[in-house]
Amino acid sequence: MNDILLLDGGMGQELVSRGMTEGQLWSGQALVDDPELVRTVHRDYVAAGAQVLTTNSYALGSARLEKLGLGDRVAELNDLAGRIAREVADEANAAGKQVTVAGSLPPYRGSYQPDRVADRDTLLAEYKRQAVHLAPHVDVFVAETMSTIAEGQAATDAARSFDKPVWVAWTMTGASGANIASGESIADAVAATTADAYFLNCSDPERITSGLEVLVAATDKPVGAYANGFAAIPEDWDIMRGDALPDARVDLTPKRYLEFTKTWLDLGVSIVGGCCEVGPDHINAMAHHLSQEGG
């Protein structure tokens, strides 16, 4: 397990658990109200053993900010998200650790909403508009929680123009079988998208486990997984209209999440971490296991 890379866990729900006001801007609200809280969460993930910090930019796409009357702050907030993560990583590296920064490029019109994905030209422009402000601070881009093949293609293609490695992660939430949220197959998604690593993310760990065998078989590039800890997500759930986020599962303890992680590693996954409701304690349990196993 010497080549296993450990990501951080979720940012938004961790901020909520620490007192951030929950609303339509979600994780981005902390950058408006309390940027130091974001810094603290990043530091706690480093202390837990994370080797990759993901920028707090999931909620900072221009379409979302414009809808909330913050369109004039796209540059400012994305630059701040990137800068905070970079500063924490540099601080850790100065202390002898090896921490890199991944720039988060999210779905722009709601998570798990494949029917809302915009056309390619629109997406390319939007992703470039966000990525240009993250690029000075990040080592790699991660297009995450993608719902369709086209969405993942547009995000990765836009990110590639900044001459950095690009990862792509699809959610399986809302689909059945070995498919991404749109119902398109995992194998087809990989075949149609050029990335440096392929992931399944932001779905329950059981669902991700069911898709990983297909993902591993579909590519010779590194494969990763990072699940969420949400309870069942209602079919009509929509954060963009202000719906509250689903409750957290009570059974997904750090020990239980680690068991899923071990299964993923056995399937050939080489990059692991956590998404919503997976926090520093979960990452610490994973880090401890990897250190015991020589990872």
C-alpha positions in Angstrom: 0.0 0.0 0.0 3.0 2.3 -0.4 1.4 4.2 -3.3 -2.0 5.0 -1.6 -2.9 8.7 -1.6 -5.1 10.0 1.1 -7.5 12.9 0.4 -9.2 15.1 2.9 -12.9 14.7 3.8 -15.9 16.9 3.2 -15.7 20.7 3.8 -19.3 22.0 3.7 -20.9 19.7 6.3 -17.8 20.0 8.5 -18.2 23.8 8.4 -21.9 23.4 9.2 -21.0 21.2 12.2 -18.8 24.0 13.5 -21.4 26.7 13.4 -21.4 28.0 9.8 -24.8 29.3 8.7 -26.4 26.8 6.3 -28.0 28.3 3.2 -28.0 28.2 -0.6 -24.3 29.3 -0.7 -23.5 26.4 1.6 -19.7 25.9 2.0 -19.0 29.2 0.3 -20.8 31.1 3.0 -17.8 30.6 5.3 -15.6 32.5 2.9 -18.0 35.4 3.1 -18.5 35.3 6.9 -15.5 33.5 8.5 -12.6 32.5 6.2 -10.5 31.5 9.2 -13.0 28.7 9.9 -12.1 27.3 6.4 -8.4 27.5 7.3 -9.0 25.7 10.6 -10.8 22.8 8.8 -8.0 22.5 6.3 -5.5 22.4 9.1 -7.5 19.7 11.0 -7.5 17.5 7.9 -3.7 17.9 7.6 -3.4 17.0 11.3 -5.6 13.9 10.6 -3.2 12.7 7.9 -4.6 14.0 4.7 -2.1 14.4 1.9 -4.4 16.4 -0.4 -6.5 19.5 0.5 -9.5 20.3 -1.7 -10.2 24.0 -2.2 -13.5 25.2 -0.7 -14.8 26.2 -4.1 -17.6 23.7 -4.6 -20.2 26.4 -4.2 -18.4 29.1 -6.1 -19.4 28.6 -9.8 -20.4 31.7 -11.5 -24.0 30.5 -12.2 -24.6 29.9 -8.5 -23.0 33.1 -7.4 -25.0 35.1 -9.9 -28.2 33.5 -8.8 -27.5 34.7 -5.3 -26.5 38.2 -6.3 -22.8 37.6 -5.8 -21.7 37.5 -9.5 -19.2 40.3 -9.0 -17.4 38.2 -6.4 -16.5 35.1 -8.5 -12.8 36.1 -8.8 -12.5 37.2 -5.2 -14.0 34.2 -3.5 -12.4 31.6 -5.8 -9.0 33.2 -5.3 -9.6 33.2 -1.5 -10.6 29.6 -1.5 -7.4 28.7 -3.4 -5.2 30.9 -1.4 -6.3 29.5 2.0 -5.7 25.9 0.9 -2.3 26.8 -0.6 -1.2 28.6 2.6 -2.2 25.6 4.8 -0.5 23.2 2.4 2.7 25.3 2.3 2.6 25.6 6.1 2.4 21.8 6.4 5.2 21.2 3.8 7.5 23.6 5.7 6.9 21.3 8.7 8.1 18.3 6.7 4.8 16.9 5.4 3.8 16.4 1.8 0.5 18.0 1.1 -0.8 19.1 -2.3 -3.9 21.2 -3.2 -6.7 20.1 -5.5 -8.9 22.7 -7.1 -12.6 21.7 -6.9 -14.7 22.2 -10.0 -18.3 21.3 -9.2 -21.6 20.8 -11.0 -23.0 24.3 -11.6 -26.8 23.8 -11.4 -27.2 21.5 -8.5 -25.7 18.2 -7.3 -27.3 15.0 -8.7 -29.2 17.0 -11.4 -28.2 15.5 -14.7 -31.2 17.1 -16.5 -29.9 20.6 -15.7 -26.4 20.2 -17.2 -25.8 23.1 -19.6 -24.5 22.8 -23.1 -20.8 22.3 -23.7 -19.9 25.8 -24.8 -21.6 27.3 -21.7 -19.9 24.8 -19.4 -16.4 25.4 -20.9 -16.7 29.1 -20.4 -18.0 28.7 -16.9 -15.3 26.2 -15.9 -12.6 28.3 -17.3 -13.9 31.4 -15.5 -13.7 29.5 -12.2 -10.5 27.6 -12.8 -8.4 30.7 -13.8 -8.8 32.0 -10.2 -7.9 28.7 -8.6 -5.0 27.8 -11.0 -2.3 30.0 -9.3 -2.9 28.1 -6.0 -3.5 24.4 -6.9 -1.4 21.5 -8.0 -4.2 19.5 -9.6 -7.9 20.1 -10.6 -10.7 17.8 -9.6 -14.0 17.9 -11.4 -16.2 16.4 -8.8 -19.7 15.1 -8.4 -20.2 15.1 -12.1 -23.6 13.8 -13.2 -23.2 13.2 -16.9 -20.5 12.3 -19.3 -20.8 15.7 -21.0 -20.4 17.5 -17.8 -17.3 15.6 -16.9 -15.8 16.2 -20.3 -16.4 19.9 -20.2 -14.9 20.3 -16.8 -11.8 18.3 -17.5 -11.3 19.9 -20.9 -11.5 23.4 -19.4 -9.2 22.5 -16.6 -6.6 21.1 -19.0 -6.0 24.5 -20.6 -4.2 25.4 -17.4 -1.4 22.8 -17.9 -2.1 20.9 -14.6 -3.1 17.3 -13.9 -6.9 16.9 -13.9 -9.0 14.3 -12.0 -12.6 13.6 -12.7 -15.1 12.2 -10.2 -18.7 11.1 -11.0 -21.5 10.6 -8.6 -23.7 7.5 -8.8 -26.5 9.1 -6.8 -29.9 8.8 -8.5 -28.8 5.9 -10.8 -28.9 2.1 -10.5 -26.4 -0.5 -11.5 -22.8 0.5 -12.6 -23.9 3.9 -13.8 -23.4 7.5 -13.1 -26.3 9.8 -12.1 -27.5 10.3 -15.6 -27.8 6.5 -16.2 -24.8 6.5 -18.5 -22.4 3.7 -17.8 -19.2 4.2 -15.8 -17.2 2.5 -18.5 -18.6 4.8 -21.2 -17.8 7.8 -19.0 -14.2 6.8 -18.7 -13.8 6.0 -22.4 -15.2 9.4 -23.3 -13.2 11.6 -20.9 -9.5 12.3 -20.8 -8.2 12.6 -17.2 -5.2 11.7 -15.1 -7.3 9.8 -12.5 -10.9 8.6 -12.4 -13.1 8.6 -9.3 -16.5 7.8 -7.9 -17.6 10.2 -5.2 -20.5 11.8 -3.3 -22.6 8.7 -3.2 -23.2 6.3 -0.3 -20.2 4.0 0.2 -22.3 0.9 -0.7 -23.1 2.4 -4.1 -19.6 3.4 -4.7 -18.4 -0.1 -3.8 -20.7 -1.6 -6.4 -19.3 0.6 -9.2 -15.6 0.3 -8.4 -14.9 -3.0 -10.1 -16.2 -1.6 -13.3 -14.2 1.6 -12.9 -11.0 -0.2 -12.2 -11.5 -2.4 -15.2 -12.2 0.6 -17.5 -8.8 2.4 -17.1 -5.1 1.9 -16.5 -5.0 5.3 -14.8 -5.2 5.7 -11.0 -8.7 5.1 -9.6 -10.1 6.8 -6.5 -13.2 6.8 -4.3 -14.6 9.2 -1.7 -18.1 8.6 -0.4 -20.6 10.8 1.5 -22.2 10.0 4.8 -25.7 11.2 4.0 -28.8 9.2 4.8 -31.2 8.6 1.9 -31.5 11.6 -0.4 -35.1 12.4 -1.5 -35.6 12.0 -5.3 -36.8 15.6 -5.6 -34.1 17.1 -3.3 -32.7 20.4 -4.6 -30.2 22.5 -2.7 -30.5 25.2 -5.4 -34.0 26.1 -4.2 -33.0 26.1 -0.6 -33.8 22.5 0.5 -32.0 21.4 3.7 -29.2 18.9 3.2 -30.1 15.3 4.1 -29.4 14.1 7.6 -26.1 12.3 8.3 -26.0 8.5 8.8 -25.6 7.5 12.4 -23.9 4.2 11.5 -21.0 5.5 9.4 -18.5 5.8 12.2 -14.8 6.2 11.4 -14.4 2.5 12.0 -17.2 1.6 9.6 -16.0 3.9 6.9 -12.5 2.4 7.2 -14.0 -1.0 6.4 -15.4 0.4 3.1 -12.0 1.9 2.4 -10.3 -1.4 2.9 -12.7 -3.0 0.4 -11.9 -0.3 -2.1 -8.2 -0.8 -1.7 -8.6 -4.5 -2.3 -10.5 -3.7 -5.5 -7.5 -1.7 -6.8 -8.2 1.8 -5.7 -5.1 3.9 -5.0 -6.7 7.3 -3.9 -9.2 7.4 -1.0 -10.8 10.1 1.1 -14.2 11.4 2.1 -17.0 13.6 1.0 -20.0 15.2 2.8 -20.3 14.1 6.4 -16.9 12.3 6.4 -14.7 14.4 8.7 -11.2 14.5 10.2 -11.9 11.6 12.5 -12.7 9.3 9.5 -9.6 10.5 7.7 -7.5 9.9 10.8 -8.7 6.3 11.0 -7.7 5.8 7.4 -4.3 7.4 7.9 -3.6 5.2 10.9 -4.6 2.1 8.9 -2.4 3.1 6.0 0.6 3.8 8.2 0.2 0.4 9.9 0.0 -1.2 6.5 3.0 0.7 5.2 0.9 3.1 3.1 
